[in-house]
Amino acid sequence: MSSLWTPYGEQPVEPGQSDAPAPQTPADPAAPGFPDEFGGEEEIDPEEMRQMLARLAATPVEAIVTQFAVQLQELAVLHLGIAQERAESLPQAALAIDGFAAIVEGLGDRLEPNTAALTQVLAQLRLAFVEVSGSAPPE
């Protein structure tokens, strides 16, 4: 039996085996071998992992990148203090907005059909940042 090196460690490979085992990342709390909050270990069925990876591979990358951008938008809104939680932190809001801008402006039309909406949200976030930072006391 031979093995294949991955960033997650050595993975055994049987001769003639068509499916390589699913990688496990010890840094991922959901990965097997990572203790849960009660001290036990959560096991993930290799077949479930293969199915999950197949669904991920079938998802258009632009949809996944757009979802990351939306999460940055939500962080920006939270840190601007305009969300219900009011966790105002302008430096954190600025970082989230800059990350959002890097994705939206950097990828542009490659995020279609969401490019126009994301560009509009970016303009709104920037305007909100200017308004909040002009009315907020310095941190």
SULTAWO-V57308 format. One record per backbone hydrogen bond with DSSP energy under -0.5 kcal/mol. CO is the residue of the C=O (numbers start at 0). NH is the residue of the N-H. E is the energy in kcal/mol with one decimal. If there is no record, write none. Layout:
co->{CO:CO}
nh->{NH:NH}
e->{E:E}
//
This chain:
co->{1:3:5:8:10:11:12:13:17:23:24:26:27:30:32:33:35:39:40:44:45:46:47:48:49:50:51:52:53:54:55:59:59:60:61:62:63:64:65:66:67:68:69:70:71:72:73:74:75:76:76:76:77:77:78:82:85:88:89:90:91:92:93:94:95:96:97:98:99:100:100:101:102:103:106:107:108:110:113:114:115:116:117:118:119:120:121:122:123:124:125:126:127:128:129:130:131:131}
nh->{12:10:8:5:3:20:1:16:19:25:27:28:30:33:34:41:38:35:42:48:49:50:51:52:53:54:55:56:57:58:58:62:63:64:65:66:67:68:69:70:71:72:73:74:75:76:77:78:79:80:81:82:80:86:88:85:87:92:93:94:95:96:97:98:99:100:101:102:103:104:105:105:106:107:109:110:111:113:117:118:119:120:121:122:123:124:125:126:127:128:129:130:131:132:133:134:134:135}
e->{-3.4:-2.6:-2.1:-1.3:-2.9:-0.5:-1.7:-2.1:-0.6:-0.6:-1.7:-0.6:-2.3:-1.7:-0.6:-0.9:-2.1:-2.7:-0.5:-2.3:-2.3:-2.3:-2.6:-2.5:-2.2:-2.4:-2.2:-2.5:-1.6:-0.9:-0.8:-1.0:-1.3:-2.8:-2.1:-1.8:-2.0:-2.2:-2.4:-2.0:-1.9:-2.2:-2.4:-2.0:-2.5:-2.5:-2.2:-2.8:-1.7:-0.6:-1.3:-0.8:-1.1:-0.7:-3.5:-1.2:-1.0:-2.4:-2.9:-1.9:-2.2:-2.7:-2.6:-2.4:-2.4:-2.8:-2.3:-1.8:-2.8:-3.0:-0.7:-1.2:-2.1:-1.8:-2.5:-1.8:-1.6:-2.3:-2.6:-2.4:-2.1:-2.3:-2.3:-1.9:-2.0:-2.7:-2.5:-2.2:-2.6:-2.4:-2.1:-2.4:-2.9:-2.9:-1.6:-1.0:-0.6:-1.4}
//
